[in-house]
Amino acid sequence: MFYPYPFSLQFFFDGASRLPFFGFLPWGLRDDKPSAQDHFDLQEIVIDELGRDQDVLHARTVEDWAAILSEPEKSEVVSVRRDGVLIAQAVVLFPQTVQEADMLDMELPDEPHRVATVCSVVTHPQYRCKDLMMELLHEADIAAWKRGRQHMLALINDTNFRSWTQFLKAGYYIVGCGFEPSDNINAYFAHRHLGQLSLTESFQRAADRAIIIPPQPLDAMKIIFKDGYVGFESQRDDQGKHTGGLILARA
């Protein structure tokens, strides 16, 4: 069997997918599946914490969540629970067409049936900074891999650096940007190849660098990506704090 990663730690593998847990153990084991109301309630807790005028999370109704759960051939909700309480969730979509991929004007890296998109990634405010998002993104990888998908894609608000830094940490690269009309935001295009080794080391050695600190004019950012730059790391100040800047390079 082909393993898409250069190491093999049997103790850290999911028995069905054979994907590694990147050096940490999943502490949110799943048993019975959360309901549409459970997913909606967690979403509302997060939105209340962000503020009702937030533009980070696309809100769904209970009916929307029910529709997602009722069509397992089109989507899957991955989740993490602790003491029986739902504390993190993400939606993974399995498109068959470019339109279903819903990645704006991004050129897909492969045929639609070979990609998956992850969205609505949230963690309960009381459980932040516990690697929950990394666990969710890994579970999303497993869901996609089991269905023969080779690429993971995501749209992320370019000012939501708390989110896109986690995607970078999980092995995604920022490969483009566009305007998301439904949420009225500029969004980064994030891509992770499930069968490819990390290129971060090559990007770190690259001499040709650029930095984007949103908000910036969308057309200006698009020029940088079209010129072959790829976002691979978040910028930090002298104290090690995130500045909101995205470091790009051409390897």
Residue pairs with C-beta under 8 A, 6 or more apart in sequence:
1 18
2 195
3 18
4 19
4 194
4 195
4 196
5 19
5 20
5 197
6 197
7 20
8 20
9 20
12 20
12 21
12 22
12 23
12 25
13 19
13 20
13 21
14 21
14 142
16 142
16 146
17 141
17 142
17 145
17 146
19 138
19 141
19 142
19 145
21 138
22 134
22 138
24 131
24 134
24 135
26 80
26 135
26 138
26 139
27 82
27 135
28 79
28 80
28 81
28 82
28 87
28 88
28 132
28 135
29 81
30 79
30 80
30 81
31 81
33 69
33 79
34 77
34 79
34 81
34 86
34 89
35 69
36 62
36 63
36 65
36 66
36 68
36 69
37 62
37 65
38 86
39 60
39 65
39 69
39 77
39 79
39 86
39 89
40 60
40 61
40 62
40 65
41 86
42 86
42 87
42 88
42 89
42 122
42 124
43 57
43 59
43 60
43 89
43 120
43 122
45 124
45 125
46 57
46 122
46 123
46 124
46 125
47 54
47 57
47 59
49 125
50 56
50 57
55 157
55 183
55 184
55 185
56 157
56 160
56 163
57 120
57 122
58 119
58 120
58 182
58 183
60 68
60 120
65 77
68 75
68 77
68 91
69 77
73 94
74 93
74 94
74 100
75 91
75 92
75 93
75 94
76 91
76 92
76 94
76 143
77 89
77 90
77 91
77 92
78 89
78 90
78 92
78 136
78 139
78 140
78 142
78 143
79 86
79 88
79 89
79 90
79 136
79 139
80 86
80 87
80 88
80 89
80 132
80 135
80 136
80 139
81 87
82 127
86 124
87 123
87 124
87 126
87 127
87 132
88 122
88 123
88 124
88 127
88 132
88 133
88 135
88 136
89 120
89 121
89 122
89 136
90 118
90 119
90 120
90 121
90 122
90 136
90 137
90 139
90 140
91 118
91 119
91 120
92 116
92 117
92 118
92 140
92 143
92 144
93 100
93 101
93 102
93 116
93 117
93 118
93 119
94 116
94 144
94 147
94 149
95 101
95 102
95 112
95 113
95 115
95 116
95 117
96 112
96 113
97 112
98 108
98 112
100 112
101 108
101 112
101 115
101 117
101 153
102 117
102 155
103 117
103 153
103 155
103 189
104 155
104 178
104 179
104 180
104 187
104 189
105 178
106 153
106 175
106 176
106 178
106 189
108 115
108 151
108 153
109 115
109 151
109 153
109 191
109 193
110 150
110 151
113 149
114 148
114 149
114 150
114 151
115 149
115 150
115 151
115 152
115 153
116 140
116 143
116 144
116 147
116 149
116 151
116 152
116 153
117 152
117 153
117 154
117 155
118 137
118 140
118 152
118 153
118 154
119 154
119 155
121 133
121 136
121 137
121 154
121 163
123 132
123 133
123 136
133 163
133 166
133 170
134 166
134 169
134 170
137 152
137 166
137 167
137 170
137 172
138 170
140 152
141 152
141 192
141 194
144 152
144 194
145 194
149 194
150 193
150 194
150 195
151 191
151 192
151 193
151 194
152 172
152 191
152 192
152 194
153 189
153 190
153 191
153 192
154 167
154 172
154 189
154 190
155 178
155 180
155 187
155 188
155 189
155 190
156 163
156 164
156 167
156 187
156 188
156 190
157 163
157 180
157 183
157 185
157 186
157 187
157 188
158 164
158 177
158 185
158 186
158 187
158 188
158 212
158 214
158 215
158 221
159 185
159 186
159 214
159 215
159 244
161 234
161 242
161 244
161 246
162 242
164 174
164 188
164 190
164 234
164 246
165 234
165 242
167 174
167 190
167 192
168 174
168 231
168 232
168 233
168 234
170 192
171 192
171 198
172 190
172 191
172 192
173 190
173 191
173 192
173 199
173 230
173 231
173 232
174 188
174 189
174 190
174 230
174 231
174 232
174 246
174 248
175 189
175 190
175 191
175 225
175 230
175 231
176 188
176 189
176 222
176 225
177 186
177 187
177 188
177 189
177 218
177 221
177 222
177 225
178 186
178 187
178 189
178 218
178 222
179 185
179 186
179 187
179 218
180 186
180 187
186 214
186 215
186 218
186 221
188 231
188 246
199 230
199 232
199 251
200 232
200 233
202 251
203 230
203 232
203 233
203 249
203 251
204 232
204 233
204 249
205 251
206 249
206 250
206 251
208 249
208 250
209 247
209 248
209 249
210 224
210 229
210 247
210 248
210 249
211 235
211 245
211 246
211 247
211 248
212 221
212 224
212 231
212 245
212 246
212 248
213 235
213 243
213 244
213 245
213 246
214 244
214 246
224 248
225 248
227 250
228 250
229 248
229 249
229 250
230 248
230 249
230 250
230 251
231 246
231 247
231 248
232 247
232 248
232 249
233 246
233 247
234 242
234 243
234 245
234 246
234 247
235 242
235 243
235 244
235 245
235 246
235 247
236 242
236 243
237 243
